[in-house]
Amino acid sequence: MPFVHLHLHSEYSLLDGACRISEIPKVAAAMGHSAVAITDHGAMFGAVDFYKACKKEGVKPIIGCEVYVAPASRFDKNRIDESARYHLVLLCKNETGYKNLCYMVSKGYTEGFYTKPRVDMELLRTHSEGLVCLSACLAGFIPKMILSGDFERAKSYALELNKIFGEGNFYLELQDHGMQGQREVCEALLSLHGETGIPLVATNDVHYLRRADSDTQAVLMCIQTNSKVSDGRPFGFETDEFYYKSTAEMERIFAAYPDACANTQKIADMCAFDFEFDKLYLPRFVPETGETPEAYLARLASEGFERKKASGEIAFTEKHSEEEYRERIDYELSVIAKMGYSEYYLIVQDFIAAAKERGIPTGPGRGSGAGSLVAYLVGITDVDSIKHDLMFERFLNPERVSMPDFDTDFCYDRRGEVIDYVAEKYGAEHVCGIATFGTLSAKAVVRDVGRALGMNYADVDAVAKAIPGDIGVTLEDALRGRLGEMYESSADVKKLIDISKQLEGMPRHVSAHAAGIVITDRPVHEYVPVAFSTDMTLTQFTMDTVAELGLLKFDFLGLRYLTIISDTEKQIR
């Protein structure tokens, strides 16, 4: 029976996993594997990209995560040693499992974060449905208890997990990378299997795709820990066995363990979760007047039209008659209602009105949204789209595939107040920033790798300065210029660039998108997992992925010019 890798760390196990998502399914297909799992550390950053890459190659994607489990409550943050958390692998069987995993991973960040995002036994007990659980590597609780000589405690914990996840959904995980303690753990797990009937499963804790990539992954770990390769192999990766092994290799290693390899396919067959990319999950706006959103928006537009007529802001001409305005209003309202975006308009109108009430400088509107007359009438923009001959269809029309997007500018210093207002109005769990990832770009990766290799700073600096500063330039591009001459003439530079090319473009850290905010009708974690970074909650997926999954992004842009203009005006007065 074919083998399936169920414990694998992609590049989104940040500065730890060296498996590029685009390559994982290609290697799986080449090995004849019908499925492969992603189990990044504590997060699900790469889940959707992994899913799409696998589907493209005809390989079944299994969505999972290697979570960190707190020894007691996730709220307990007093212990600072390695016993502050244990590893556990969770795999999604179905949509219920995905939602439960999203919930736990999210709570790991928002409630349990203590050097790492941590879940606890309470979360596992209440959100185990739809998940398969594996006991994890040497950093798991069961292997740790075995190595400490407490077999009974390991057995008790295994029986508890078996009860939590249900018969057939919990597996004792065997690993053998030739590391100290692993054989002892495997023999004890075999005994545990004999005493409890809990099945065994073989995994390889994949952190790189080829054996030859072990040195590259060691450099990646050195970048993470700010250490040097000369200090010795990173802790936990003392051998070069953490690569994507073939079925034959895994069967040879675990020949003495009944069904351990065959059970990987059994688990893969149990897992059948698919992302949906054809649904929209728009946030709710309930008018306090009791009207429907469509009726309320129509009334606001009508009142705005009458008010702007009376003030002279809208003046009719031979070119643009009152009839043209009224026809355009009716047309836009019908399209907005038909496409289900009345509430979107009302949400944007509401937070812009709140900003103006608080004296927060707000932009007049730009981009395709300025083409909407209704947006002008309800106060979203200050641009009369008929007077300036702007097309509504550029912003919204029945043929448009992507969701509409008002670019709203606020005073840079007070943008946060508007986001706080939205979080208070819709609920903090319904409002979330969007993740973006800093990557190992050409210059940055050369400097990072040079440090990890222990190279002289001046030498590395000279190489980095030979890379053009143009946006998006790659090392391959740079090798066509002066860098190419340095590469050919120096063995040290060649080694530096060769390793850097293998790591170039990998995500280095997570941060917040400069403007994007998601607002949802149900808590965000019911749709996507969330993380916590730079003092705010973020979706674990990027802007484009969030949109693909049907969530609506609102742009809250901080514009320094609005602040400068406002400050200048105050000084003049």
RODO-2510 file (C-alpha; in nm, 4 decimals, decimal comma):
residues 573
     n   res          X          Y          Z
     1     m     0,0000     0,0000     0,0000
     2     p     0,1345     0,3508    -0,0861
     3     f     0,2775     0,5671     0,1890
     4     v     0,1485     0,9202     0,2670
     5     h     0,3505     1,1865     0,4464
     6     l     0,1318     1,3209     0,7295
     7     h     0,3866     1,5351     0,9134
     8     l     0,5414     1,8034     0,6943
     9     h     0,6627     2,1584     0,7495
    10     s     0,6424     2,4008     0,4587
    11     e     0,8152     2,7366     0,4246
    12     y     0,5314     2,8728     0,6435
    13     s     0,6869     2,7073     0,9470
    14     l     0,8746     3,0357     0,9414
    15     l     1,2566     3,0049     0,9267
    16     d     1,2195     2,6346     1,0161
    17     g     1,0565     2,4478     0,7278
    18     a     1,2405     2,4615     0,3943
    19     c     0,9782     2,2838     0,1791
    20     r     0,8501     2,5252    -0,0841
    21     i     0,4747     2,4842    -0,1235
    22     s     0,4983     2,4910    -0,5026
    23     e     0,7384     2,1931    -0,4977
    24     i     0,5762     1,9704    -0,2323
    25     p     0,3010     1,8170    -0,4541
    26     k     0,5431     1,7752    -0,7439
    27     v     0,7746     1,5663    -0,5276
    28     a     0,4745     1,3744    -0,3875
    29     a     0,3507     1,2950    -0,7400
    30     a     0,6998     1,1888    -0,8498
    31     m     0,7130     0,9486    -0,5518
    32     g     0,3768     0,7993    -0,6511
    33     h     0,2062     0,9359    -0,3392
    34     s    -0,1646     1,0077    -0,3837
    35     a    -0,1850     1,2550    -0,0943
    36     v     0,0317     1,4708     0,1329
    37     a    -0,0331     1,6773     0,4473
    38     i     0,0798     2,0198     0,5624
    39     t     0,1402     2,0527     0,9384
    40     d     0,3169     2,3803     1,0016
    41     h     0,4109     2,4848     1,3531
    42     g     0,1228     2,6491     1,5408
    43     a    -0,0275     2,8187     1,2338
    44     m    -0,2075     2,7559     0,9037
    45     f    -0,0498     3,0379     0,7000
    46     g     0,0157     2,8252     0,3919
    47     a    -0,2948     2,6034     0,3951
    48     v    -0,4788     2,7548     0,0955
    49     d    -0,1690     2,7946    -0,1232
    50     f    -0,0783     2,4326    -0,0399
    51     y    -0,4322     2,3157    -0,1236
    52     k    -0,4276     2,4876    -0,4643
    53     a    -0,0768     2,3630    -0,5469
    54     c    -0,1789     2,0043    -0,4660
    55     k    -0,4982     2,0238    -0,6703
    56     k    -0,2987     2,1530    -0,9662
    57     e    -0,0702     1,8453    -0,9517
    58     g    -0,3545     1,5970    -0,8909
    59     v    -0,2378     1,5185    -0,5366
    60     k    -0,4867     1,5105    -0,2485
    61     p    -0,4128     1,7902     0,0027
    62     i    -0,4561     1,7165     0,3739
    63     i    -0,4866     2,0315     0,5838
    64     g    -0,3385     2,0138     0,9310
    65     c    -0,1228     2,1804     1,1923
    66     e     0,1365     2,0782     1,4488
    67     v    -0,0042     2,2660     1,7461
    68     y     0,1705     2,3565     2,0686
    69     v    -0,0159     2,2286     2,3772
    70     a     0,0210     2,4055     2,7117
    71     p     0,0929     2,1677     3,0050
    72     a    -0,2027     2,3092     3,1988
    73     s    -0,4264     2,6009     3,0962
    74     r    -0,3423     2,8046     2,7873
    75     f    -0,3952     3,1108     3,0104
    76     d    -0,1109     3,0005     3,2420
    77     k     0,1999     3,1932     3,1357
    78     n     0,4445     3,1427     3,4206
    79     r     0,6684     2,8604     3,2956
    80     i     0,9521     2,9606     3,0670
    81     d     1,1339     2,6325     2,9894
    82     e     1,0553     2,3837     2,7110
    83     s     0,7905     2,2193     2,9318
    84     a     0,5775     2,5287     2,8673
    85     r     0,4434     2,3464     2,5580
    86     y     0,4227     2,0065     2,3857
    87     h     0,3708     1,9220     2,0178
    88     l     0,0600     1,7480     1,8775
    89     v    -0,0370     1,6921     1,5116
    90     l    -0,3977     1,7579     1,4046
    91     l    -0,5386     1,6756     1,0571
    92     c    -0,8747     1,7823     0,9114
    93     k    -1,1142     1,5045     0,8102
    94     n    -1,3937     1,7375     0,6961
    95     e    -1,5351     2,0912     0,7209
    96     t    -1,6189     2,0470     1,0901
    97     g    -1,2577     1,9504     1,1551
    98     y    -1,1324     2,2527     0,9597
    99     k    -1,3532     2,4888     1,1603
   100     n    -1,2441     2,3288     1,4865
   101     l    -0,8779     2,3521     1,3865
   102     c    -0,9237     2,7187     1,2847
   103     y    -1,0845     2,7886     1,6218
   104     m    -0,8105     2,6215     1,8239
   105     v    -0,5226     2,7679     1,6237
   106     s    -0,6845     3,1130     1,6556
   107     k    -0,7304     3,0793     2,0321
   108     g    -0,3706     2,9613     2,0530
   109     y    -0,2694     3,3090     1,9356
   110     t    -0,5335     3,5305     2,0948
   111     e    -0,5508     3,3545     2,4338
   112     g    -0,2636     3,1089     2,4696
   113     f     0,0342     3,2885     2,3158
   114     y     0,3434     3,2530     2,5327
   115     t     0,6563     3,2620     2,3138
   116     k     0,4489     3,0353     2,0845
   117     p     0,0724     3,0069     2,0149
   118     r    -0,0578     2,7354     2,2541
   119     v    -0,3809     2,5401     2,2815
   120     d    -0,4727     2,3283     2,5848
   121     m    -0,6629     2,0141     2,6794
   122     e    -0,9833     2,2127     2,7315
   123     l    -0,9790     2,3255     2,3679
   124     l    -0,8966     1,9736     2,2498
   125     r    -1,1872     1,8266     2,4491
   126     t    -1,4420     2,0742     2,3117
   127     h    -1,3175     2,0985     1,9499
   128     s    -1,1949     1,7493     1,8573
   129     e    -1,4750     1,6568     1,6162
   130     g    -1,3669     1,6071     1,2560
   131     l    -0,9970     1,5782     1,3401
   132     v    -0,7361     1,3017     1,3351
   133     c    -0,4658     1,3366     1,6013
   134     l    -0,1064     1,2079     1,5925
   135     s     0,1117     1,2030     1,9044
   136     a     0,3930     1,4029     1,7347
   137     c     0,7727     1,4015     1,7513
   138     l     1,0129     1,3838     2,0476
   139     a     0,8671     1,7189     2,1585
   140     g     0,5257     1,5561     2,2112
   141     f     0,4046     1,4840     2,5651
   142     i     0,3980     1,1053     2,5220
   143     p     0,7588     1,0723     2,3901
   144     k     0,8788     1,3129     2,6614
   145     m     0,7174     1,1022     2,9338
   146     i     0,8655     0,7834     2,7850
   147     l     1,2155     0,9336     2,7819
   148     s     1,1738     1,0546     3,1389
   149     g     1,0885     0,6976     3,2446
   150     d     0,7215     0,7631     3,3193
   151     f     0,5543     0,5044     3,0928
   152     e     0,2309     0,5045     3,2954
   153     r     0,1861     0,8787     3,2527
   154     a     0,2464     0,8426     2,8794
   155     k    -0,0130     0,5652     2,8680
   156     s    -0,2667     0,7692     3,0660
   157     y    -0,2228     1,0670     2,8313
   158     a    -0,2569     0,8431     2,5239
   159     l    -0,5803     0,6925     2,6579
   160     e    -0,7154     1,0407     2,7276
   161     l    -0,6403     1,1590     2,3732
   162     n    -0,7933     0,8395     2,2351
   163     k    -1,1096     0,9179     2,4313
   164     i    -1,1116     1,2838     2,3226
   165     f    -1,0724     1,2156     1,9498
   166     g    -1,2584     0,8823     1,9454
   167     e    -1,1576     0,5305     1,8467
   168     g    -0,9700     0,5285     1,5171
   169     n    -0,8939     0,9019     1,5248
   170     f    -0,5857     0,8988     1,7485
   171     y    -0,2526     0,7437     1,6438
   172     l     0,0801     0,6825     1,8167
   173     e     0,3377     0,8474     1,5897
   174     l     0,6631     0,6669     1,5108
   175     q     0,9688     0,8584     1,3897
   176     d     1,3277     0,7495     1,3311
   177     h     1,5829     0,9993     1,2017
   178     g     1,8708     0,8228     1,3735
   179     m     1,8483     1,0591     1,6692
   180     q     1,9112     0,9738     2,0299
   181     g     1,6002     0,8491     2,2063
   182     q     1,3882     0,7805     1,8982
   183     r     1,4391     0,4020     1,8930
   184     e     1,3572     0,3860     2,2640
   185     v     1,0392     0,5866     2,2045
   186     c     0,9363     0,3661     1,9101
   187     e     0,9772     0,0469     2,1164
   188     a     0,7741     0,1985     2,4022
   189     l     0,5010     0,3103     2,1573
   190     l     0,4878    -0,0487     2,0237
   191     s     0,4321    -0,1694     2,3798
   192     l     0,1721     0,1016     2,4322
   193     h    -0,0033    -0,0120     2,1151
   194     g    -0,0065    -0,3699     2,2478
   195     e    -0,1550    -0,2663     2,5822
   196     t    -0,4155    -0,0169     2,4552
   197     g    -0,4933    -0,1121     2,0952
   198     i    -0,4245     0,2468     1,9865
   199     p    -0,2895     0,2184     1,6286
   200     l     0,0600     0,3153     1,5152
   201     v     0,1484     0,5475     1,2266
   202     a     0,4880     0,6214     1,0702
   203     t     0,5895     0,9774     0,9816
   204     n     0,9153     1,1474     0,8892
   205     d     0,8751     1,5055     1,0206
   206     v     0,9670     1,6470     0,6796
   207     h     1,1446     1,9855     0,6943
   208     y     1,3116     1,9761     0,3496
   209     l     1,2398     1,7864     0,0297
   210     r     1,5780     1,6324    -0,0553
   211     r     1,8554     1,5013     0,1678
   212     a     2,0906     1,7491    -0,0011
   213     d     1,8753     2,0354     0,1318
   214     s     1,9625     1,9592     0,4958
   215     d     2,2450     2,2152     0,4989
   216     t     2,0139     2,4791     0,3536
   217     q     1,7573     2,4132     0,6248
   218     a     2,0335     2,4351     0,8861
   219     v     2,1178     2,7830     0,7536
   220     l     1,7490     2,8755     0,7743
   221     m     1,7406     2,7668     1,1393
   222     c     2,0560     2,9697     1,2068
   223     i     1,8839     3,2776     1,0634
   224     q     1,5940     3,2117     1,3027
   225     t     1,8136     3,1640     1,6103
   226     n     2,0759     3,4252     1,5120
   227     s     2,3469     3,1580     1,5336
   228     k     2,6146     3,0283     1,2978
   229     v     2,6460     2,7002     1,1081
   230     s     2,9879     2,6555     1,2700
   231     d     2,8142     2,6252     1,6097
   232     g     2,6948     2,2799     1,5004
   233     r     2,3702     2,1457     1,3605
   234     p     2,0527     2,3067     1,5002
   235     f     1,9027     2,1372     1,8068
   236     g     1,6567     1,8687     1,6994
   237     f     1,8094     1,8384     1,3493
   238     e     2,1345     1,6609     1,4269
   239     t     2,1015     1,4299     1,1238
   240     d     2,0138     1,4816     0,7561
   241     e     1,7111     1,2469     0,7638
   242     f     1,4303     1,5069     0,7744
   243     y     1,3646     1,4904     0,4009
   244     y     1,0699     1,3690     0,1910
   245     k     1,1313     0,9939     0,1856
   246     s     0,9990     0,7379    -0,0612
   247     t     0,7531     0,4627     0,0277
   248     a     1,0339     0,2046     0,0084
   249     e     1,2530     0,4016     0,2500
   250     m     0,9708     0,4414     0,5039
   251     e     0,8691     0,0742     0,4785
   252     r     1,2289    -0,0327     0,5346
   253     i     1,2701     0,1893     0,8428
   254     f     0,9426     0,0795     1,0020
   255     a     0,9268    -0,2846     0,8860
   256     a     0,9067    -0,4065     1,2467
   257     y     0,5954    -0,2012     1,3251
   258     p     0,2659    -0,3587     1,2069
   259     d     0,0510    -0,1399     0,9815
   260     a     0,2478     0,1766     1,0709
   261     c     0,3063     0,2686     0,7041
   262     a    -0,0246     0,1309     0,5749
   263     n    -0,2113     0,3436     0,8305
   264     t    -0,0852     0,6601     0,6595
   265     q    -0,3033     0,5768     0,3578
   266     k    -0,5907     0,4847     0,5895
   267     i    -0,5720     0,8290     0,7521
   268     a    -0,5422     0,9985     0,4114
   269     d    -0,8608     0,8222     0,3007
   270     m    -1,0396     0,9593     0,6103
   271     c    -0,9423     1,3178     0,5267
   272     a    -1,1646     1,4831     0,2660
   273     f    -1,1781     1,8577     0,3258
   274     d    -1,2059     2,1060     0,0390
   275     f    -1,1944     2,4856     0,0452
   276     e    -1,4837     2,6677    -0,1217
   277     f    -1,3972     2,9567    -0,3504
   278     d    -1,7397     3,0374    -0,4939
   279     k    -1,9223     3,1827    -0,1919
   280     l    -1,9431     3,5344    -0,0495
   281     y    -1,9683     3,6012     0,3229
   282     l    -2,0719     3,9633     0,3468
   283     p    -2,0963     4,1438     0,6823
   284     r    -2,4343     4,2510     0,8201
   285     f    -2,5597     4,6048     0,8705
   286     v    -2,8933     4,6330     1,0500
   287     p    -3,0489     4,9837     1,0200
   288     e    -3,1733     5,1117     1,3561
   289     t    -3,4841     5,2425     1,1758
   290     g    -3,6111     4,8897     1,1159
   291     e    -3,5905     4,9333     0,7382
   292     t    -3,4240     4,6818     0,5113
   293     p    -3,0666     4,7753     0,4132
   294     e    -3,1857     4,8341     0,0552
   295     a    -3,4642     5,0717     0,1644
   296     y    -3,2385     5,2524     0,4119
   297     l    -2,9641     5,3070     0,1505
   298     a    -3,2244     5,4344    -0,1007
   299     r    -3,3579     5,6818     0,1582
   300     l    -3,0087     5,8069     0,2487
   301     a    -2,9337     5,8574    -0,1223
   302     s    -3,2622     6,0437    -0,1755
   303     e    -3,2057     6,2681     0,1268
   304     g    -2,8463     6,3336     0,0169
   305     f    -2,9651     6,4269    -0,3314
   306     e    -3,2208     6,6786    -0,1988
   307     r    -2,9679     6,8252     0,0443
   308     k    -2,6998     6,8725    -0,2238
   309     k    -2,9541     7,0253    -0,4598
   310     a    -3,0595     7,2753    -0,1936
   311     s    -2,6997     7,3694    -0,1083
   312     g    -2,6018     7,4111    -0,4721
   313     e    -2,3457     7,1318    -0,4638
   314     i    -2,5423     6,9689    -0,7441
   315     a    -2,6365     7,2138    -1,0171
   316     f    -2,8196     7,0976    -1,3295
   317     t    -2,7027     7,2013    -1,6768
   318     e    -2,8005     7,1359    -2,0352
   319     k    -2,5476     6,8561    -2,0353
   320     h    -2,6560     6,7010    -1,7045
   321     s    -3,0250     6,7287    -1,6207
   322     e    -3,2085     6,6359    -1,2999
   323     e    -3,3643     6,3446    -1,4886
   324     e    -3,0167     6,2073    -1,5638
   325     y    -2,9280     6,2206    -1,1947
   326     r    -3,2491     6,0447    -1,0908
   327     e    -3,2081     5,7730    -1,3546
   328     r    -2,8488     5,7152    -1,2446
   329     i    -2,9536     5,6918    -0,8780
   330     d    -3,2235     5,4348    -0,9564
   331     y    -2,9866     5,2345    -1,1779
   332     e    -2,7053     5,2267    -0,9237
   333     l    -2,9394     5,1319    -0,6389
   334     s    -3,0850     4,8459    -0,8429
   335     v    -2,7383     4,7062    -0,9262
   336     i    -2,6186     4,7482    -0,5651
   337     a    -2,9271     4,5683    -0,4326
   338     k    -2,9172     4,2940    -0,6966
   339     m    -2,5520     4,2172    -0,6214
   340     g    -2,6127     4,2207    -0,2456
   341     y    -2,3860     4,5166    -0,1647
   342     s    -2,6321     4,7506     0,0083
   343     e    -2,4886     4,6578     0,3476
   344     y    -2,1350     4,7106     0,2209
   345     y    -2,2249     5,0688     0,1212
   346     l    -2,3929     5,1276     0,4574
   347     i    -2,0954     4,9995     0,6576
   348     v    -1,8536     5,2264     0,4681
   349     q    -2,0939     5,5213     0,4948
   350     d    -2,1282     5,4621     0,8678
   351     f    -1,7583     5,4573     0,9577
   352     i    -1,6795     5,7544     0,7312
   353     a    -1,9620     5,9509     0,8959
   354     a    -1,8268     5,8503     1,2380
   355     a    -1,4786     5,9713     1,1393
   356     k    -1,6106     6,3066     1,0210
   357     e    -1,8179     6,3481     1,3384
   358     r    -1,4983     6,2992     1,5398
   359     g    -1,3102     6,5549     1,3341
   360     i    -1,0805     6,2977     1,1771
   361     p    -0,9544     6,4262     0,8395
   362     t    -1,0970     6,2015     0,5673
   363     g    -1,0109     6,1764     0,1988
   364     p    -1,2600     6,2801    -0,0736
   365     g    -1,2538     5,9383    -0,2394
   366     r    -1,0450     5,7956    -0,5212
   367     g    -1,0185     5,4936    -0,7430
   368     s    -1,3156     5,3329    -0,9145
   369     g    -1,5395     5,3955    -0,6102
   370     a    -1,5471     5,7654    -0,7014
   371     g    -1,7569     5,6639    -1,0035
   372     s    -2,0577     5,5854    -0,7825
   373     l    -2,3145     5,8655    -0,7547
   374     v    -2,4836     5,6891    -0,4609
   375     a    -2,1487     5,6885    -0,2771
   376     y    -2,1342     6,0675    -0,3258
   377     l    -2,4912     6,1214    -0,2089
   378     v    -2,4528     5,9196     0,1130
   379     g    -2,1177     6,0787     0,2038
   380     i    -1,8721     5,8025     0,1170
   381     t    -1,7002     6,0256    -0,1418
   382     d    -1,6988     6,3980    -0,2177
   383     v    -1,6948     6,3460    -0,5937
   384     d    -1,9985     6,4107    -0,8160
   385     s    -1,9481     6,1305    -1,0675
   386     i    -2,1983     6,2726    -1,3215
   387     k    -2,0416     6,6192    -1,3210
   388     h    -1,6998     6,4630    -1,3814
   389     d    -1,8250     6,1992    -1,6295
   390     l    -1,7126     5,8994    -1,4200
   391     m    -1,8438     5,5500    -1,4874
   392     f    -2,0219     5,3534    -1,2145
   393     e    -1,9536     5,0264    -1,3984
   394     r    -1,5800     5,0492    -1,3303
   395     f    -1,6682     5,0045    -0,9636
   396     l    -1,9661     4,7709    -0,9724
   397     n    -2,1434     4,5794    -1,2456
   398     p    -2,3005     4,2335    -1,2736
   399     e    -2,0075     4,1128    -1,4866
   400     r    -1,7431     4,2052    -1,2282
   401     v    -1,5847     3,8959    -1,0748
   402     s    -1,3906     4,0589    -0,7914
   403     m    -1,5574     4,2315    -0,4995
   404     p    -1,5915     4,6108    -0,4898
   405     d    -1,3420     4,8068    -0,2882
   406     f    -1,3744     5,1663    -0,1633
   407     d    -1,0310     5,3147    -0,0980
   408     t    -1,0912     5,5284     0,2103
   409     d    -0,8175     5,7620     0,3328
   410     f    -0,7888     5,8841     0,6900
   411     c    -0,5487     6,1051     0,8801
   412     y    -0,2404     5,8907     0,9443
   413     d    -0,2322     5,9747     1,3156
   414     r    -0,6001     5,8970     1,3780
   415     r    -0,6695     5,6019     1,1457
   416     g    -0,6641     5,3704     1,4468
   417     e    -0,9618     5,5527     1,5998
   418     v    -1,1774     5,4628     1,2984
   419     i    -1,0772     5,0955     1,3241
   420     d    -1,1537     5,1042     1,6982
   421     y    -1,5003     5,2437     1,6194
   422     v    -1,5666     4,9602     1,3729
   423     a    -1,4462     4,6963     1,6220
   424     e    -1,6735     4,8418     1,8903
   425     k    -1,9757     4,8564     1,6590
   426     y    -1,9477     4,5099     1,5019
   427     g    -1,7619     4,3250     1,7804
   428     a    -1,3887     4,2674     1,8142
   429     e    -1,4138     3,9050     1,6914
   430     h    -1,5851     4,0265     1,3717
   431     v    -1,3122     4,2770     1,2772
   432     c    -0,9607     4,1716     1,1858
   433     g    -0,6483     4,2947     1,0119
   434     i    -0,4979     4,0990     0,7220
   435     a    -0,1618     3,9233     0,7259
   436     t     0,1198     3,9979     0,4900
   437     f     0,4564     3,8261     0,4907
   438     g     0,8001     3,9801     0,4867
   439     t     1,0151     3,7608     0,2629
   440     l     1,3821     3,6803     0,2240
   441     s     1,4357     3,9210    -0,0672
   442     a     1,7555     3,9224    -0,2706
   443     k     1,9632     4,1666    -0,0615
   444     a     1,8148     4,0545     0,2723
   445     v     1,8699     3,6830     0,2134
   446     v     2,2352     3,7389     0,1188
   447     r     2,2966     3,9320     0,4416
   448     d     2,1091     3,6727     0,6518
   449     v     2,2873     3,3758     0,4923
   450     g     2,6243     3,5500     0,5183
   451     r     2,5719     3,5965     0,8933
   452     a     2,4667     3,2316     0,9341
   453     l     2,7763     3,1130     0,7456
   454     g     2,9986     3,3296     0,9686
   455     m     3,1370     3,5243     0,6726
   456     n     3,3172     3,8545     0,7150
   457     y     3,0682     4,1436     0,7265
   458     a     3,2577     4,3561     0,4737
   459     d     3,2676     4,0686     0,2221
   460     v     2,8939     4,0038     0,2565
   461     d     2,8223     4,3770     0,2358
   462     a     3,0131     4,3998    -0,0927
   463     v     2,8062     4,1142    -0,2374
   464     a     2,4781     4,2698    -0,1177
   465     k     2,5732     4,6063    -0,2695
   466     a     2,6317     4,4354    -0,6047
   467     i     2,2603     4,3505    -0,6155
   468     p     2,0544     4,6301    -0,7818
   469     g     1,8110     4,8074    -0,5497
   470     d     1,5218     4,7840    -0,7985
   471     i     1,1923     4,6539    -0,6583
   472     g     1,1405     4,2847    -0,7326
   473     v     1,4959     4,2175    -0,8481
   474     t     1,6025     3,8549    -0,7946
   475     l     1,9456     3,6992    -0,7475
   476     e     1,9091     3,5413    -1,0909
   477     d     1,8616     3,8922    -1,2352
   478     a     2,1585     4,0261    -1,0380
   479     l     2,3899     3,7489    -1,1629
   480     r     2,3707     3,9037    -1,5112
   481     g     2,5643     4,2054    -1,3811
   482     r     2,8593     4,2687    -1,1468
   483     l     2,7387     3,9990    -0,9054
   484     g     2,7981     3,7396    -1,1792
   485     e     3,1666     3,8356    -1,1982
   486     m     3,2032     3,8032    -0,8185
   487     y     3,0201     3,4686    -0,8299
   488     e     3,2577     3,3243    -1,0899
   489     s     3,5759     3,4486    -0,9218
   490     s     3,5152     3,3501    -0,5574
   491     a     3,4238     3,0115    -0,4069
   492     d     3,2902     3,1842    -0,0935
   493     v     3,0625     3,4126    -0,2957
   494     k     2,9460     3,1148    -0,5023
   495     k     2,8504     2,9231    -0,1868
   496     l     2,6791     3,2307    -0,0415
   497     i     2,4724     3,2921    -0,3558
   498     d     2,3873     2,9231    -0,4137
   499     i     2,2412     2,8876    -0,0625
   500     s     2,0742     3,2285    -0,0828
   501     k     1,9003     3,1314    -0,4081
   502     q     1,7503     2,8265    -0,2375
   503     l     1,6032     3,0447     0,0392
   504     e     1,5191     3,3546    -0,1640
   505     g     1,1541     3,4558    -0,1503
   506     m     1,0649     3,2367     0,1480
   507     p     0,8504     3,4078     0,4139
   508     r     1,0564     3,5479     0,7016
   509     h     0,7952     3,6958     0,9342
   510     v     0,4268     3,7892     0,9485
   511     s     0,3051     4,1465     0,9788
   512     a    -0,0103     4,3502     0,9171
   513     h    -0,1295     4,4645     0,5740
   514     a    -0,0998     4,8430     0,5613
   515     a    -0,4701     4,9106     0,5022
   516     g    -0,6856     4,5975     0,4747
   517     i    -0,9432     4,5164     0,7418
   518     v    -1,1912     4,2266     0,7242
   519     i    -1,5423     4,2648     0,8723
   520     t    -1,7542     3,9486     0,8973
   521     d    -2,1092     3,8614     1,0029
   522     r    -1,9834     3,5780     1,2275
   523     p    -1,6529     3,5726     1,4191
   524     v    -1,3617     3,5769     1,1736
   525     h    -1,2195     3,2485     1,3071
   526     e    -1,5308     3,0684     1,1789
   527     y    -1,4055     3,1384     0,8260
   528     v    -1,0265     3,1606     0,8541
   529     p    -0,7700     3,1130     1,1324
   530     v    -0,6389     3,4288     1,2959
   531     a    -0,3033     3,5236     1,4476
   532     f    -0,1810     3,8091     1,6634
   533     s     0,0999     4,0335     1,5480
   534     t     0,2040     4,3970     1,5758
   535     d    -0,0611     4,4650     1,8420
   536     m    -0,3578     4,3508     1,6364
   537     t    -0,5443     4,0364     1,5359
   538     l    -0,4771     3,9290     1,1759
   539     t    -0,6165     3,6705     0,9384
   540     q    -0,3538     3,4008     0,8864
   541     f    -0,4144     3,4265     0,5125
   542     t    -0,3091     3,7133     0,2848
   543     m    -0,5352     3,9673     0,1151
   544     d    -0,5872     3,7735    -0,2092
   545     t    -0,6541     3,4452    -0,0277
   546     v    -0,9060     3,6092     0,2062
   547     a    -1,0895     3,7481    -0,0980
   548     e    -1,0818     3,4061    -0,2713
   549     l    -1,2507     3,2554     0,0362
   550     g    -1,5349     3,5076     0,0064
   551     l    -1,4533     3,7556     0,2828
   552     l    -1,4849     4,1273     0,2181
   553     k    -1,1857     4,3556     0,2671
   554     f    -1,2268     4,7205     0,3658
   555     d    -0,9387     4,9597     0,3060
   556     f    -0,8557     5,1954     0,5922
   557     l    -0,5592     5,3831     0,4490
   558     g    -0,3514     5,6150     0,6625
   559     l    -0,2549     5,9128     0,4450
   560     r     0,0128     6,1469     0,5805
   561     y    -0,0926     6,4284     0,3473
   562     l    -0,4311     6,4485     0,5196
   563     t    -0,2472     6,4880     0,8507
   564     i    -0,0112     6,7506     0,7045
   565     i    -0,2989     6,9497     0,5508
   566     s    -0,4982     6,9305     0,8755
   567     d    -0,1996     7,0397     1,0885
   568     t    -0,1188     7,3223     0,8454
   569     e    -0,4787     7,4467     0,8569
   570     k    -0,4754     7,4457     1,2389
   571     q    -0,1486     7,6433     1,2464
   572     i    -0,2844     7,9007     1,0003
   573     r    -0,6027     7,9468     1,2070
***
